């Protein structure tokens, strides 16, 4: 079994997409911070879906790779759930919270490497636009 960081991130991404995560992005942050190598950002339609996505990611990584998160935060109420796996961090947001915090803007210098983990061409990647609210 290959348990490289890339294979763990790929499995987490697949688990999230299986639970219909939206606007998923993988940012390579290793050159910008020592916190992690990758941030995986995604949106969910509501708190219940956020929790379902988080549960699926944690369960699949535990079952298939014997990997558990070092830290899980925000499961209640579920508007921003963080799963810290050490070398990569998963952020699951409701859409309004994602817009408010704007981690993509904060980490704007990080290369977006999503297609390396989804296998989809960028043009084929289904996305829903995040509308900016005042």
C-alpha positions as CSV (number, residue, x, y, z in Angstrom):
1,X,0.0,0.0,0.0
2,X,1.3,3.4,-1.0
3,X,0.8,5.9,1.9
4,X,2.5,8.9,0.5
5,X,1.1,12.3,1.3
6,X,-0.2,12.5,-2.2
7,X,-2.1,9.2,-2.0
8,X,-3.6,10.3,1.4
9,X,-4.7,13.6,-0.1
10,X,-6.1,11.9,-3.2
11,X,-8.1,9.5,-1.0
12,X,-9.4,12.4,1.1
13,X,-10.4,14.3,-2.0
14,X,-12.2,11.2,-3.4
15,X,-14.1,10.7,-0.2
16,X,-15.2,14.4,-0.1
17,X,-16.4,14.3,-3.7
18,X,-18.3,11.0,-3.0
19,X,-20.3,13.1,-0.5
20,X,-20.9,15.8,-3.0
21,X,-18.4,18.4,-1.7
22,X,-18.5,21.5,-3.9
23,X,-15.8,23.9,-5.1
24,X,-13.0,21.7,-4.0
25,X,-9.5,23.1,-4.2
26,X,-6.2,21.7,-3.2
27,X,-3.5,24.3,-2.4
28,X,0.2,23.4,-2.2
29,X,1.2,25.6,0.8
30,X,4.5,23.9,1.7
31,X,6.6,26.7,0.3
32,X,4.6,29.3,2.2
33,X,4.2,27.8,5.7
34,X,5.5,25.0,7.9
35,X,1.9,24.3,9.1
36,X,1.2,21.7,6.3
37,X,2.1,20.8,2.7
38,X,-1.5,21.0,1.4
39,X,-4.7,22.7,2.3
40,X,-7.8,21.1,0.9
41,X,-10.7,23.5,0.8
42,X,-14.3,22.6,0.0
43,X,-17.9,23.8,0.5
44,X,-21.0,22.0,1.6
45,X,-24.6,23.0,1.2
46,X,-25.3,22.9,5.0
47,X,-24.0,21.9,8.3
48,X,-25.3,18.3,8.0
49,X,-23.5,17.8,4.7
50,X,-20.3,19.3,6.2
51,X,-20.4,16.7,9.0
52,X,-21.1,13.9,6.5
53,X,-18.1,14.9,4.4
54,X,-15.9,15.1,7.4
55,X,-17.0,11.7,8.6
56,X,-16.5,10.1,5.2
57,X,-13.0,11.5,4.9
58,X,-12.0,10.4,8.4
59,X,-13.5,7.0,8.0
60,X,-12.0,6.3,4.6
61,X,-8.5,7.3,5.6
62,X,-8.7,5.2,8.8
63,X,-10.1,2.2,7.0
64,X,-8.0,2.2,3.8
65,X,-4.7,3.7,5.1
66,X,-4.9,3.4,8.9
67,X,-4.5,7.2,9.2
68,X,-6.4,9.3,11.8
69,X,-6.6,13.1,12.1
70,X,-4.4,14.6,14.7
71,X,-7.2,17.2,15.4
72,X,-10.8,17.7,14.5
73,X,-12.4,21.1,15.1
74,X,-15.7,22.7,14.4
75,X,-18.0,19.7,14.1
76,X,-20.6,21.6,16.2
77,X,-22.2,23.5,14.6
78,X,-20.4,22.4,11.4
79,X,-20.1,25.6,9.5
80,X,-16.3,25.3,9.3
81,X,-14.9,21.8,10.1
82,X,-11.1,21.4,10.2
83,X,-9.4,18.0,10.0
84,X,-5.7,18.2,10.6
85,X,-3.7,15.2,9.3
86,X,-0.4,16.8,10.1
87,X,1.0,17.2,6.6
88,X,-2.4,18.2,5.1
89,X,-5.3,20.0,6.5
90,X,-8.9,19.7,5.3
91,X,-11.3,22.7,5.6
92,X,-15.0,22.0,5.0
93,X,-17.1,25.2,5.0
94,X,-20.7,26.1,4.4
95,X,-20.6,28.5,1.5
96,X,-21.3,31.7,3.5
97,X,-18.5,30.9,5.9
98,X,-16.1,30.1,3.1
99,X,-16.8,33.5,1.5
100,X,-16.5,35.3,4.8
101,X,-13.0,33.9,5.7
102,X,-11.7,33.7,2.1
103,X,-8.8,31.3,2.7
104,X,-8.2,31.3,-1.1
105,X,-7.4,35.0,-0.9
106,X,-5.3,34.6,2.2
107,X,-3.3,31.8,0.6
108,X,-3.4,33.3,-2.9
109,X,0.3,32.7,-3.6
110,X,-0.2,29.0,-3.1
111,X,-0.3,27.0,-6.3
112,X,-3.7,25.4,-6.9
113,X,-2.9,21.7,-7.6
114,X,-6.5,20.4,-7.6
115,X,-6.3,18.6,-10.9
116,X,-3.3,16.5,-9.6
117,X,-5.6,15.0,-7.0
118,X,-8.9,14.8,-8.9
119,X,-7.7,13.6,-12.3
120,X,-10.1,16.0,-13.9
121,X,-9.1,18.6,-16.5
122,X,-9.7,22.1,-15.1
123,X,-12.2,22.8,-17.9
124,X,-14.2,19.7,-17.0
125,X,-14.2,20.3,-13.3
126,X,-17.8,21.1,-12.1
127,X,-17.8,24.2,-10.0
128,X,-20.4,26.6,-8.6
129,X,-19.3,30.2,-8.4
130,X,-19.0,31.7,-5.0
131,X,-20.8,35.0,-5.1
132,X,-19.2,37.7,-3.0
133,X,-21.6,39.2,-0.5
134,X,-21.1,42.6,1.2
